[in-house]
Amino acid sequence: MAVECSIKNNKLFIYGEATTKAKINYTEIAKEILKDIGYTNKFKIIKEISKQSPT
């Protein structure tokens, strides 16, 4: 699992690589964390996650 995120202006980027059988709702997790840390503005969430390289 190598997934990171960053914020620029009104965009939240979630990107990286992951290999798992788990069903992860990255968008909902990000929204909950933003709320927990006090952000009240809306972000456009851009998600780019691919399968992790085997090597």
mmCIF file of the N, C-alpha and C atoms, coordinates in Angstrom:
data_MODEL
# 
_entry.id   MODEL 
# 
loop_
_atom_site.group_PDB 
_atom_site.id 
_atom_site.type_symbol 
_atom_site.label_atom_id 
_atom_site.label_alt_id 
_atom_site.label_comp_id 
_atom_site.label_asym_id 
_atom_site.label_entity_id 
_atom_site.label_seq_id 
_atom_site.pdbx_PDB_ins_code 
_atom_site.Cartn_x 
_atom_site.Cartn_y 
_atom_site.Cartn_z 
_atom_site.occupancy 
_atom_site.B_iso_or_equiv 
_atom_site.pdbx_formal_charge 
_atom_site.auth_seq_id 
_atom_site.auth_comp_id 
_atom_site.auth_asym_id 
_atom_site.auth_atom_id 
_atom_site.pdbx_PDB_model_num 
ATOM 1   N N  . MET A 1 1  ? 0.856   -1.166 0.000  1.00 0.00 ? 1  MET A N  1 
ATOM 2   C CA . MET A 1 1  ? 0.000   0.000  0.000  1.00 0.00 ? 1  MET A CA 1 
ATOM 3   C C  . MET A 1 1  ? 0.900   1.227  0.000  1.00 0.00 ? 1  MET A C  1 
ATOM 4   N N  . ALA A 1 2  ? 0.740   2.048  -0.981 1.00 0.00 ? 2  ALA A N  1 
ATOM 5   C CA . ALA A 1 2  ? 1.485   3.305  -1.076 1.00 0.00 ? 2  ALA A CA 1 
ATOM 6   C C  . ALA A 1 2  ? 0.543   4.352  -1.640 1.00 0.00 ? 2  ALA A C  1 
ATOM 7   N N  . VAL A 1 3  ? -0.327  4.874  -0.798 1.00 0.00 ? 3  VAL A N  1 
ATOM 8   C CA . VAL A 1 3  ? -1.321  5.847  -1.225 1.00 0.00 ? 3  VAL A CA 1 
ATOM 9   C C  . VAL A 1 3  ? -1.114  7.120  -0.413 1.00 0.00 ? 3  VAL A C  1 
ATOM 10  N N  . GLU A 1 4  ? -1.106  8.245  -1.095 1.00 0.00 ? 4  GLU A N  1 
ATOM 11  C CA . GLU A 1 4  ? -0.894  9.529  -0.448 1.00 0.00 ? 4  GLU A CA 1 
ATOM 12  C C  . GLU A 1 4  ? -1.983  10.499 -0.885 1.00 0.00 ? 4  GLU A C  1 
ATOM 13  N N  . CYS A 1 5  ? -2.007  11.649 -0.250 1.00 0.00 ? 5  CYS A N  1 
ATOM 14  C CA . CYS A 1 5  ? -2.937  12.681 -0.696 1.00 0.00 ? 5  CYS A CA 1 
ATOM 15  C C  . CYS A 1 5  ? -2.309  14.046 -0.494 1.00 0.00 ? 5  CYS A C  1 
ATOM 16  N N  . SER A 1 6  ? -2.829  15.004 -1.230 1.00 0.00 ? 6  SER A N  1 
ATOM 17  C CA . SER A 1 6  ? -2.397  16.392 -1.090 1.00 0.00 ? 6  SER A CA 1 
ATOM 18  C C  . SER A 1 6  ? -3.555  17.296 -1.490 1.00 0.00 ? 6  SER A C  1 
ATOM 19  N N  . ILE A 1 7  ? -3.479  18.539 -1.023 1.00 0.00 ? 7  ILE A N  1 
ATOM 20  C CA . ILE A 1 7  ? -4.506  19.526 -1.314 1.00 0.00 ? 7  ILE A CA 1 
ATOM 21  C C  . ILE A 1 7  ? -3.862  20.711 -2.005 1.00 0.00 ? 7  ILE A C  1 
ATOM 22  N N  . LYS A 1 8  ? -4.499  21.165 -3.060 1.00 0.00 ? 8  LYS A N  1 
ATOM 23  C CA . LYS A 1 8  ? -4.103  22.404 -3.741 1.00 0.00 ? 8  LYS A CA 1 
ATOM 24  C C  . LYS A 1 8  ? -5.379  23.129 -4.123 1.00 0.00 ? 8  LYS A C  1 
ATOM 25  N N  . ASN A 1 9  ? -5.514  24.341 -3.608 1.00 0.00 ? 9  ASN A N  1 
ATOM 26  C CA . ASN A 1 9  ? -6.702  25.157 -3.831 1.00 0.00 ? 9  ASN A CA 1 
ATOM 27  C C  . ASN A 1 9  ? -7.941  24.374 -3.414 1.00 0.00 ? 9  ASN A C  1 
ATOM 28  N N  . ASN A 1 10 ? -8.881  24.120 -4.301 1.00 0.00 ? 10 ASN A N  1 
ATOM 29  C CA . ASN A 1 10 ? -10.116 23.406 -3.931 1.00 0.00 ? 10 ASN A CA 1 
ATOM 30  C C  . ASN A 1 10 ? -10.078 21.945 -4.372 1.00 0.00 ? 10 ASN A C  1 
ATOM 31  N N  . LYS A 1 11 ? -8.885  21.405 -4.609 1.00 0.00 ? 11 LYS A N  1 
ATOM 32  C CA . LYS A 1 11 ? -8.769  20.022 -5.071 1.00 0.00 ? 11 LYS A CA 1 
ATOM 33  C C  . LYS A 1 11 ? -8.007  19.185 -4.053 1.00 0.00 ? 11 LYS A C  1 
ATOM 34  N N  . LEU A 1 12 ? -8.511  17.987 -3.811 1.00 0.00 ? 12 LEU A N  1 
ATOM 35  C CA . LEU A 1 12 ? -7.822  17.010 -2.982 1.00 0.00 ? 12 LEU A CA 1 
ATOM 36  C C  . LEU A 1 12 ? -7.439  15.849 -3.895 1.00 0.00 ? 12 LEU A C  1 
ATOM 37  N N  . PHE A 1 13 ? -6.157  15.574 -3.958 1.00 0.00 ? 13 PHE A N  1 
ATOM 38  C CA . PHE A 1 13 ? -5.649  14.498 -4.810 1.00 0.00 ? 13 PHE A CA 1 
ATOM 39  C C  . PHE A 1 13 ? -5.336  13.287 -3.950 1.00 0.00 ? 13 PHE A C  1 
ATOM 40  N N  . ILE A 1 14 ? -5.862  12.134 -4.342 1.00 0.00 ? 14 ILE A N  1 
ATOM 41  C CA . ILE A 1 14 ? -5.531  10.854 -3.700 1.00 0.00 ? 14 ILE A CA 1 
ATOM 42  C C  . ILE A 1 14 ? -4.870  10.030 -4.792 1.00 0.00 ? 14 ILE A C  1 
ATOM 43  N N  . TYR A 1 15 ? -3.636  9.602  -4.541 1.00 0.00 ? 15 TYR A N  1 
ATOM 44  C CA . TYR A 1 15 ? -2.901  8.937  -5.613 1.00 0.00 ? 15 TYR A CA 1 
ATOM 45  C C  . TYR A 1 15 ? -1.940  7.901  -5.042 1.00 0.00 ? 15 TYR A C  1 
ATOM 46  N N  . GLY A 1 16 ? -1.606  6.934  -5.854 1.00 0.00 ? 16 GLY A N  1 
ATOM 47  C CA . GLY A 1 16 ? -0.635  5.941  -5.441 1.00 0.00 ? 16 GLY A CA 1 
ATOM 48  C C  . GLY A 1 16 ? -0.950  4.571  -5.994 1.00 0.00 ? 16 GLY A C  1 
ATOM 49  N N  . GLU A 1 17 ? -0.410  3.567  -5.293 1.00 0.00 ? 17 GLU A N  1 
ATOM 50  C CA . GLU A 1 17 ? -0.577  2.176  -5.700 1.00 0.00 ? 17 GLU A CA 1 
ATOM 51  C C  . GLU A 1 17 ? -1.051  1.348  -4.520 1.00 0.00 ? 17 GLU A C  1 
ATOM 52  N N  . ALA A 1 18 ? -1.902  0.366  -4.819 1.00 0.00 ? 18 ALA A N  1 
ATOM 53  C CA . ALA A 1 18 ? -2.426  -0.495 -3.758 1.00 0.00 ? 18 ALA A CA 1 
ATOM 54  C C  . ALA A 1 18 ? -2.737  -1.873 -4.333 1.00 0.00 ? 18 ALA A C  1 
ATOM 55  N N  . THR A 1 19 ? -2.427  -2.887 -3.568 1.00 0.00 ? 19 THR A N  1 
ATOM 56  C CA . THR A 1 19 ? -2.836  -4.239 -3.910 1.00 0.00 ? 19 THR A CA 1 
ATOM 57  C C  . THR A 1 19 ? -3.501  -4.821 -2.671 1.00 0.00 ? 19 THR A C  1 
ATOM 58  N N  . THR A 1 20 ? -4.804  -4.990 -2.748 1.00 0.00 ? 20 THR A N  1 
ATOM 59  C CA . THR A 1 20 ? -5.572  -5.492 -1.615 1.00 0.00 ? 20 THR A CA 1 
ATOM 60  C C  . THR A 1 20 ? -6.888  -6.065 -2.116 1.00 0.00 ? 20 THR A C  1 
ATOM 61  N N  . LYS A 1 21 ? -7.445  -6.949 -1.344 1.00 0.00 ? 21 LYS A N  1 
ATOM 62  C CA . LYS A 1 21 ? -8.774  -7.470 -1.655 1.00 0.00 ? 21 LYS A CA 1 
ATOM 63  C C  . LYS A 1 21 ? -9.852  -6.660 -0.940 1.00 0.00 ? 21 LYS A C  1 
ATOM 64  N N  . ALA A 1 22 ? -9.414  -5.767 -0.061 1.00 0.00 ? 22 ALA A N  1 
ATOM 65  C CA . ALA A 1 22 ? -10.349 -4.937 0.700  1.00 0.00 ? 22 ALA A CA 1 
ATOM 66  C C  . ALA A 1 22 ? -11.028 -3.926 -0.220 1.00 0.00 ? 22 ALA A C  1 
ATOM 67  N N  . LYS A 1 23 ? -12.249 -3.609 0.083  1.00 0.00 ? 23 LYS A N  1 
ATOM 68  C CA . LYS A 1 23 ? -12.994 -2.573 -0.628 1.00 0.00 ? 23 LYS A CA 1 
ATOM 69  C C  . LYS A 1 23 ? -12.809 -1.269 0.152  1.00 0.00 ? 23 LYS A C  1 
ATOM 70  N N  . ILE A 1 24 ? -11.955 -0.409 -0.346 1.00 0.00 ? 24 ILE A N  1 
ATOM 71  C CA . ILE A 1 24 ? -11.631 0.829  0.349  1.00 0.00 ? 24 ILE A CA 1 
ATOM 72  C C  . ILE A 1 24 ? -12.313 1.993  -0.353 1.00 0.00 ? 24 ILE A C  1 
ATOM 73  N N  . ASN A 1 25 ? -13.102 2.740  0.400  1.00 0.00 ? 25 ASN A N  1 
ATOM 74  C CA . ASN A 1 25 ? -13.765 3.920  -0.146 1.00 0.00 ? 25 ASN A CA 1 
ATOM 75  C C  . ASN A 1 25 ? -12.898 5.139  0.191  1.00 0.00 ? 25 ASN A C  1 
ATOM 76  N N  . TYR A 1 26 ? -11.908 5.382  -0.646 1.00 0.00 ? 26 TYR A N  1 
ATOM 77  C CA . TYR A 1 26 ? -10.947 6.456  -0.408 1.00 0.00 ? 26 TYR A CA 1 
ATOM 78  C C  . TYR A 1 26 ? -11.627 7.813  -0.289 1.00 0.00 ? 26 TYR A C  1 
ATOM 79  N N  . THR A 1 27 ? -12.625 8.059  -1.104 1.00 0.00 ? 27 THR A N  1 
ATOM 80  C CA . THR A 1 27 ? -13.314 9.347  -1.104 1.00 0.00 ? 27 THR A CA 1 
ATOM 81  C C  . THR A 1 27 ? -13.999 9.598  0.232  1.00 0.00 ? 27 THR A C  1 
ATOM 82  N N  . GLU A 1 28 ? -14.712 8.616  0.739  1.00 0.00 ? 28 GLU A N  1 
ATOM 83  C CA . GLU A 1 28 ? -15.412 8.791  2.017  1.00 0.00 ? 28 GLU A CA 1 
ATOM 84  C C  . GLU A 1 28 ? -14.431 8.935  3.173  1.00 0.00 ? 28 GLU A C  1 
ATOM 85  N N  . ILE A 1 29 ? -13.345 8.193  3.144  1.00 0.00 ? 29 ILE A N  1 
ATOM 86  C CA . ILE A 1 29 ? -12.321 8.319  4.187  1.00 0.00 ? 29 ILE A CA 1 
ATOM 87  C C  . ILE A 1 29 ? -11.748 9.734  4.168  1.00 0.00 ? 29 ILE A C  1 
ATOM 88  N N  . ALA A 1 30 ? -11.432 10.230 2.983  1.00 0.00 ? 30 ALA A N  1 
ATOM 89  C CA . ALA A 1 30 ? -10.871 11.578 2.867  1.00 0.00 ? 30 ALA A CA 1 
ATOM 90  C C  . ALA A 1 30 ? -11.851 12.623 3.389  1.00 0.00 ? 30 ALA A C  1 
ATOM 91  N N  . LYS A 1 31 ? -13.118 12.517 3.032  1.00 0.00 ? 31 LYS A N  1 
ATOM 92  C CA . LYS A 1 31 ? -14.128 13.471 3.496  1.00 0.00 ? 31 LYS A CA 1 
ATOM 93  C C  . LYS A 1 31 ? -14.233 13.464 5.016  1.00 0.00 ? 31 LYS A C  1 
ATOM 94  N N  . GLU A 1 32 ? -14.201 12.281 5.606  1.00 0.00 ? 32 GLU A N  1 
ATOM 95  C CA . GLU A 1 32 ? -14.300 12.164 7.062  1.00 0.00 ? 32 GLU A CA 1 
ATOM 96  C C  . GLU A 1 32 ? -13.083 12.772 7.759  1.00 0.00 ? 32 GLU A C  1 
ATOM 97  N N  . ILE A 1 33 ? -11.902 12.528 7.222  1.00 0.00 ? 33 ILE A N  1 
ATOM 98  C CA . ILE A 1 33 ? -10.683 13.096 7.806  1.00 0.00 ? 33 ILE A CA 1 
ATOM 99  C C  . ILE A 1 33 ? -10.696 14.619 7.691  1.00 0.00 ? 33 ILE A C  1 
ATOM 100 N N  . LEU A 1 34 ? -11.073 15.138 6.536  1.00 0.00 ? 34 LEU A N  1 
ATOM 101 C CA . LEU A 1 34 ? -11.155 16.590 6.367  1.00 0.00 ? 34 LEU A CA 1 
ATOM 102 C C  . LEU A 1 34 ? -12.084 17.202 7.410  1.00 0.00 ? 34 LEU A C  1 
ATOM 103 N N  . LYS A 1 35 ? -13.223 16.567 7.620  1.00 0.00 ? 35 LYS A N  1 
ATOM 104 C CA . LYS A 1 35 ? -14.177 17.048 8.623  1.00 0.00 ? 35 LYS A CA 1 
ATOM 105 C C  . LYS A 1 35 ? -13.568 16.981 10.026 1.00 0.00 ? 35 LYS A C  1 
ATOM 106 N N  . ASP A 1 36 ? -12.897 15.872 10.326 1.00 0.00 ? 36 ASP A N  1 
ATOM 107 C CA . ASP A 1 36 ? -12.289 15.684 11.648 1.00 0.00 ? 36 ASP A CA 1 
ATOM 108 C C  . ASP A 1 36 ? -11.231 16.731 11.966 1.00 0.00 ? 36 ASP A C  1 
ATOM 109 N N  . ILE A 1 37 ? -10.498 17.181 10.956 1.00 0.00 ? 37 ILE A N  1 
ATOM 110 C CA . ILE A 1 37 ? -9.428  18.149 11.213 1.00 0.00 ? 37 ILE A CA 1 
ATOM 111 C C  . ILE A 1 37 ? -9.883  19.600 11.019 1.00 0.00 ? 37 ILE A C  1 
ATOM 112 N N  . GLY A 1 38 ? -11.176 19.789 10.757 1.00 0.00 ? 38 GLY A N  1 
ATOM 113 C CA . GLY A 1 38 ? -11.736 21.125 10.797 1.00 0.00 ? 38 GLY A CA 1 
ATOM 114 C C  . GLY A 1 38 ? -11.988 21.823 9.474  1.00 0.00 ? 38 GLY A C  1 
ATOM 115 N N  . TYR A 1 39 ? -11.773 21.149 8.350  1.00 0.00 ? 39 TYR A N  1 
ATOM 116 C CA . TYR A 1 39 ? -12.079 21.785 7.067  1.00 0.00 ? 39 TYR A CA 1 
ATOM 117 C C  . TYR A 1 39 ? -13.592 21.799 6.862  1.00 0.00 ? 39 TYR A C  1 
ATOM 118 N N  . THR A 1 40 ? -14.106 22.956 6.476  1.00 0.00 ? 40 THR A N  1 
ATOM 119 C CA . THR A 1 40 ? -15.547 23.059 6.220  1.00 0.00 ? 40 THR A CA 1 
ATOM 120 C C  . THR A 1 40 ? -15.843 23.321 4.748  1.00 0.00 ? 40 THR A C  1 
ATOM 121 N N  . ASN A 1 41 ? -14.824 23.696 3.980  1.00 0.00 ? 41 ASN A N  1 
ATOM 122 C CA . ASN A 1 41 ? -15.052 23.947 2.557  1.00 0.00 ? 41 ASN A CA 1 
ATOM 123 C C  . ASN A 1 41 ? -15.105 22.639 1.771  1.00 0.00 ? 41 ASN A C  1 
ATOM 124 N N  . LYS A 1 42 ? -15.698 22.717 0.601  1.00 0.00 ? 42 LYS A N  1 
ATOM 125 C CA . LYS A 1 42 ? -15.840 21.547 -0.266 1.00 0.00 ? 42 LYS A CA 1 
ATOM 126 C C  . LYS A 1 42 ? -14.607 21.411 -1.151 1.00 0.00 ? 42 LYS A C  1 
ATOM 127 N N  . PHE A 1 43 ? -14.196 20.172 -1.385 1.00 0.00 ? 43 PHE A N  1 
ATOM 128 C CA . PHE A 1 43 ? -13.073 19.890 -2.255 1.00 0.00 ? 43 PHE A CA 1 
ATOM 129 C C  . PHE A 1 43 ? -13.520 18.998 -3.405 1.00 0.00 ? 43 PHE A C  1 
ATOM 130 N N  . LYS A 1 44 ? -12.959 19.239 -4.569 1.00 0.00 ? 44 LYS A N  1 
ATOM 131 C CA . LYS A 1 44 ? -13.118 18.303 -5.675 1.00 0.00 ? 44 LYS A CA 1 
ATOM 132 C C  . LYS A 1 44 ? -12.082 17.211 -5.428 1.00 0.00 ? 44 LYS A C  1 
ATOM 133 N N  . ILE A 1 45 ? -12.534 15.962 -5.329 1.00 0.00 ? 45 ILE A N  1 
ATOM 134 C CA . ILE A 1 45 ? -11.627 14.860 -5.023 1.00 0.00 ? 45 ILE A CA 1 
ATOM 135 C C  . ILE A 1 45 ? -11.244 14.145 -6.306 1.00 0.00 ? 45 ILE A C  1 
ATOM 136 N N  . ILE A 1 46 ? -9.939  14.090 -6.545 1.00 0.00 ? 46 ILE A N  1 
ATOM 137 C CA . ILE A 1 46 ? -9.390  13.444 -7.735 1.00 0.00 ? 46 ILE A CA 1 
ATOM 138 C C  . ILE A 1 46 ? -8.596  12.232 -7.260 1.00 0.00 ? 46 ILE A C  1 
ATOM 139 N N  . LYS A 1 47 ? -9.008  11.051 -7.721 1.00 0.00 ? 47 LYS A N  1 
ATOM 140 C CA . LYS A 1 47 ? -8.416  9.807  -7.235 1.00 0.00 ? 47 LYS A CA 1 
ATOM 141 C C  . LYS A 1 47 ? -7.744  9.066  -8.385 1.00 0.00 ? 47 LYS A C  1 
ATOM 142 N N  . GLU A 1 48 ? -6.473  8.755  -8.212 1.00 0.00 ? 48 GLU A N  1 
ATOM 143 C CA . GLU A 1 48 ? -5.702  7.977  -9.191 1.00 0.00 ? 48 GLU A CA 1 
ATOM 144 C C  . GLU A 1 48 ? -4.941  6.900  -8.428 1.00 0.00 ? 48 GLU A C  1 
ATOM 145 N N  . ILE A 1 49 ? -5.521  5.717  -8.354 1.00 0.00 ? 49 ILE A N  1 
ATOM 146 C CA . ILE A 1 49 ? -4.897  4.613  -7.634 1.00 0.00 ? 49 ILE A CA 1 
ATOM 147 C C  . ILE A 1 49 ? -4.832  3.417  -8.555 1.00 0.00 ? 49 ILE A C  1 
ATOM 148 N N  . SER A 1 50 ? -3.638  2.885  -8.711 1.00 0.00 ? 50 SER A N  1 
ATOM 149 C CA . SER A 1 50 ? -3.451  1.727  -9.585 1.00 0.00 ? 50 SER A CA 1 
ATOM 150 C C  . SER A 1 50 ? -2.965  0.538  -8.770 1.00 0.00 ? 50 SER A C  1 
ATOM 151 N N  . LYS A 1 51 ? -2.936  -0.610 -9.399 1.00 0.00 ? 51 LYS A N  1 
ATOM 152 C CA . LYS A 1 51 ? -2.453  -1.822 -8.760 1.00 0.00 ? 51 LYS A CA 1 
ATOM 153 C C  . LYS A 1 51 ? -0.950  -1.686 -8.537 1.00 0.00 ? 51 LYS A C  1 
ATOM 154 N N  . GLN A 1 52 ? -0.517  -2.110 -7.367 1.00 0.00 ? 52 GLN A N  1 
ATOM 155 C CA . GLN A 1 52 ? 0.890   -1.996 -7.003 1.00 0.00 ? 52 GLN A CA 1 
ATOM 156 C C  . GLN A 1 52 ? 1.743   -2.949 -7.846 1.00 0.00 ? 52 GLN A C  1 
ATOM 157 N N  . SER A 1 53 ? 2.899   -2.480 -8.211 1.00 0.00 ? 53 SER A N  1 
ATOM 158 C CA . SER A 1 53 ? 3.841   -3.278 -9.001 1.00 0.00 ? 53 SER A CA 1 
ATOM 159 C C  . SER A 1 53 ? 4.317   -4.483 -8.176 1.00 0.00 ? 53 SER A C  1 
ATOM 160 N N  . PRO A 1 54 ? 4.427   -5.664 -8.811 1.00 0.00 ? 54 PRO A N  1 
ATOM 161 C CA . PRO A 1 54 ? 4.860   -6.841 -8.068 1.00 0.00 ? 54 PRO A CA 1 
ATOM 162 C C  . PRO A 1 54 ? 6.341   -6.811 -7.697 1.00 0.00 ? 54 PRO A C  1 
ATOM 163 N N  . THR A 1 55 ? 7.106   -5.914 -8.267 1.00 0.00 ? 55 THR A N  1 
ATOM 164 C CA . THR A 1 55 ? 8.540   -5.864 -7.943 1.00 0.00 ? 55 THR A CA 1 
ATOM 165 C C  . THR A 1 55 ? 8.924   -4.586 -7.263 1.00 0.00 ? 55 THR A C  1 
# 
